[in-house]
Amino acid sequence: MGQNGIFYRAFLWCLASLVLFLAGCSMGKEAGKEPGKGGMFVYYINMEGTSLVKAGYTMKNATEENVIQDLLNVMCKEPESIDNKSVFPAGVRIREWVLTDKILDIHFSSEYKRMKPEEEVLLRAAVVLTLSQIKGIEYIDFFIEDEPLTDSQGNVIGYMGAEDFLQYKGSSLHLYQPKKLKLYFANENGDRLIPEDVSVRYNSNMSIERLIMDQLIKGPSSNGHGPVIPPETKVIGVSVKDTVCYVNLDEGFLNNTCVTDPAITVYAIVNSIVDGGASSQVQISVNGETNIQYMGRMDLSKPLSRDQNLVEESGK
């Protein structure tokens, strides 16, 4: 694959983050997970936008050029199945493509740059996996207008093949990517919050809010920072609706000996999620119950907004 291919493998998972909803591509008649006539598939994404789903495709033309155009046309329509959707967001289109010596160059419109990293990788995977089934194509190269596609660090991605994308059973694509989080833990005295920058690699099928909770329970890694959540706490569920993040924890959350002030624990969660996710408030529940006075003093019955007053000022 050459040097560009090596760059691609090295930096594929470095694309950063989570969610414009996709619109715009699929095939005329979806045949399910069995290959269509000719043994080909077209790749879509599930409705959650987290993984690839393949559907059988029946070739209508014999020449390589016509098959390429047919597949691209199919991928630029919504599928009939209500369970899947196109990988092409509205506005993203293919300007042209050129096949030379088994290398397919695809030129996209400038709107391609507006996609979120997780959208872009799924689109790229779907296109490469779909078109690389054609015998006359060995590698595929992406361009935005006439400029080569680059990764998050500015390196040219270059030639891509189906082997460059990790696949699992069920035709899902699970992407691991880096993420920087600002988490809040207790200071040395346990009476104030102190931010800690954390770099992690995570499965992009996991929500940022759930990732934040897992990292808070894991505890701090910096000296002088104290834990805020009992390590035995289990996360039952995390969801976001109408800018409110709902965090449901088990009863282990109630047995908190990490801090003496319940506000430190509660606002470590609230501040971390609001700063790192797409929510403006957080509703904490225990086994689905919100009518709780946490540690006998903190009312959890309503969603809470972040509280910067509890954060220790820098230098203190």
N, C-alpha and C positions, 0 to 999 in steps of 0.2 A: 504493500500500500504506500510505501515511500514515507518521507518525513512528515508530510501533511497528515497522513493517516495515523501516524504515531501521535502527533499533536492531538488529533481528534479523540483517540482512545484515552489519552492522558487527561484531557480537559472536559470530556463529555459530562462527567459528574460534578464539575465545578460550576455549572450554570446555576445562578442564584434564583430566590423566592418571593405564593399561593394565592382572587381567582376571577379573571374575566371568564364568563361563560362562552363556550365556543358555539359558533353557528356557521353553517355553510357548506357541507360536503357529504356525499355518499353515493350509493349506487341505485340504479333504477329499480331493480327488484332484488331484494335481499334473500339469499338462499340459506341462511343459517351458517352453522359452523362447518358444514361439509363443503369441500371444494366444488366449484361449478365445473362445467364442461371445460376440459383443458387443465383441471386441477389447480385453479388459481383462487386467490382470496383478495378481497379488498379490506383494508384495516380502517376501523372507526375508533371512537372512544366511548366508554360507558357514560351514562348520564351524570355521574359524579365528576367526570373529567379526570379520573385518577389512573385509568389503565386502558390498554388497547383491546379491542374486540374485533375478531375477523369474521367476515361473511363471504360465502362462496360467490364466485363471479364466473359467468359464462362468456368466453370470448366471442365477439361478433365479427372480428376481422382477423386476417391471417398475418399481415405484414407487421413488423416490429413497430413501425411508425404509427400505424393505425391503432394498434393495441395500446401503445403509450398514451395516445390522445384519448382513447376511449376510457382508460383507467383514470386519467386526470379529470375528465369530464364527470365521471361517476363520483370521484372524491370531492367534487365541487358542488354536490347536491346533498340535501338531507336524506338519510335513509328512511324507508317506510317504517322500519321498526321503531317503536316508541322507547325501546330500551337503550338505543345507541344514538349517537349524534356524530356530525362531521368533525374532523380535526381542523378544518379551516375556519378561523374567525371571520366575521363579516368584514369586508373590505380587503382582505388578503387575497390576492389573485396571482396567477402565474402569467407573466408577460410573454415568455417564450421558452422553448426548450430546444436543445441541440444534441443529437446523438452522433458521436464521433469515436470510432475505434472502441466500441463497447463502453464508452464513458458518456454518461448522460449529464449534461449541464442544464440545470433548471434555474431560470431567472424569475424572481418574485418581485412584486411591487414593493414600494417603500413602506407600505403599511405593515410589512413583515416585522419591522423593528419595534412596533408597538406591542407585540405579544409579550406576555409574561414568560419568564424562563421555563416554567413547567409546561405551558401551552406550546412553546416553540419546540421543545424536545419531543413532545408527543406528536406534533405535526411532522417533524422531521423523521421520527421513527416510522410513523404510518406510511409516509410517502416512500421511504427507502425500502421498507419491508414489502410494500405492494409492488413497486416497480422492479425491484431486484429479482422478482420471480420470472421476468422475461429473459429468455436465454441469451438474447443479444446484448444484455446489460451486465457489466461486471461491477462497475462503480458508479456512484451518483455524486455530483458536486452541486452545492447550493450557492446562489448568488442573490444579493439584494440589489435590484436594478442591475448594474454591471459590476458591482463590487463583491468579492468573495465573502462568504459568510464567516464571521469570526466568533470565537467564544467569549466568555465574560472577561477574559484577560487580554483580549485583542489578538489572539493567535488565530490564524486561518485554519478552519476545520478541515477543509480539503475533502478528498475522496472518502465516500462512505459505502459500506456494504452491509448486508443483513447481519453479518457476524459481529458488527459493532454495537448491536443492541441486545441487551440481556432480556431473554424471554422466559416466562414461567408457564406452567400449565394453565389452561384457560385463556391463553393468548394475552395475558396481562403483561404490561411493562411496568416494572417497579423501579423507580428512579431514586438513587441516593445522591444527595446534594448537600453542600455545606451551608451552614446558616449561622449567623452571629446573633446572639440574643443578649438583651440586657435584663438580667434577673435581679431580684431584690432579696437579700438575706439580712439577718440580724447583725448589728455591730457587736463589738466585744462585750459591751455591757448588756446587750439584749433589749435595749430600750429605744433603738432607732433602726431605721432601714438603711442599708448601704448597697449601692448598685454593684453588680459584678458582670463584666463582659465575658460571655461564654461562646466558644466556637464548637459546633457539633456537626456531625454528618448524620442525616436522618432520611428515612424513607419518605418520599414526597406524598405517599398515600396517607400519611399521618398529618393531621391538621397542626398548624403552628401552635394553637392553644393547647392541644394535648401534649405536644413536645415540651412546651413551657412547664406544664404541670409535672411531667416526668422528671424534668431537670430540677425543678424546685424540690421534689421529694428526694431526689438523689443527693441534694445538699451542695454546699459551696465547695470550691476548690482552692480559694485564696485564703491565706493566713489572716486571721483577725475577723473572718466572717463566720457567723454561726448559722446553723440550720433553723428553719422556721416551721417545718412540717414534720410530724413523726414519720420516721422512715418506713414504718409498717403500714402506712396509709396506702390504700388501693384506690385507683381511679376507676369508678364505675362507668362514667361517660362524660364527654365534653362535646358541646354543640354550640353553634352560634345562630341566633335568629334575631333579625331586626336590631342589629348592633349590640345585642346583649349576649354575652358568653355564659352558658349554663354549665357549671362544674359540679358534678355529682360524685361525692367521695364516700367511702365506707366508714364504719364506726371507728376505725383506727385513727381517723382525723381528730376524734374527740379526746383521745388520750395524749394530750400535748404537754410534754415536759421540756420542750425546746426553749420556750419563752414564757415569761410570766404575764406579759401583756398580750391579750388575744388580738388586739389591733395590729400588732407587728406581723402575726401570721396571716391574718385576713388581707391586709393591704400589701403584703409581699406577693400574694396571689393576684390581687386586683391590679396593682401597679405593673407587675410583670406582664400580665395578659393584655392590658390596655396599651402598654408601650410597644409590645411585640406583635400584636395581632391586629384584627380589624374591628375590634369591639370598643365601645365607649363605656360599657358597664359590665359588671360580673355578678352573677347570682350564684352563690355557693349553697349547696344542699348536702345533706348527709343521708344516704339511703333514700334519696328522693324527697326528704323532708326539709322544709325551709323555716318552719316555726321553731327556731332554735336560738337560744342564748348561748353563743359559743364561749366556753370556759366560764359560763355564768354571767358574762358581762357584755358580749358582743352580739347585737341583733343581726341575724342573717335572713330575716324574712323578706327583705327587698334587695333588688340589684344595687350594687355599690359602684360609685365612680372612684377614680384614682385619687389618692391623697398625698400630695407632694410634701405636705408639712411634716410628715413622719420620716422623711428622707434626711439623713445626716448630711450636713453641708460639707463640701470638699475641703480637706485640710484639717478637719476636726477629728 
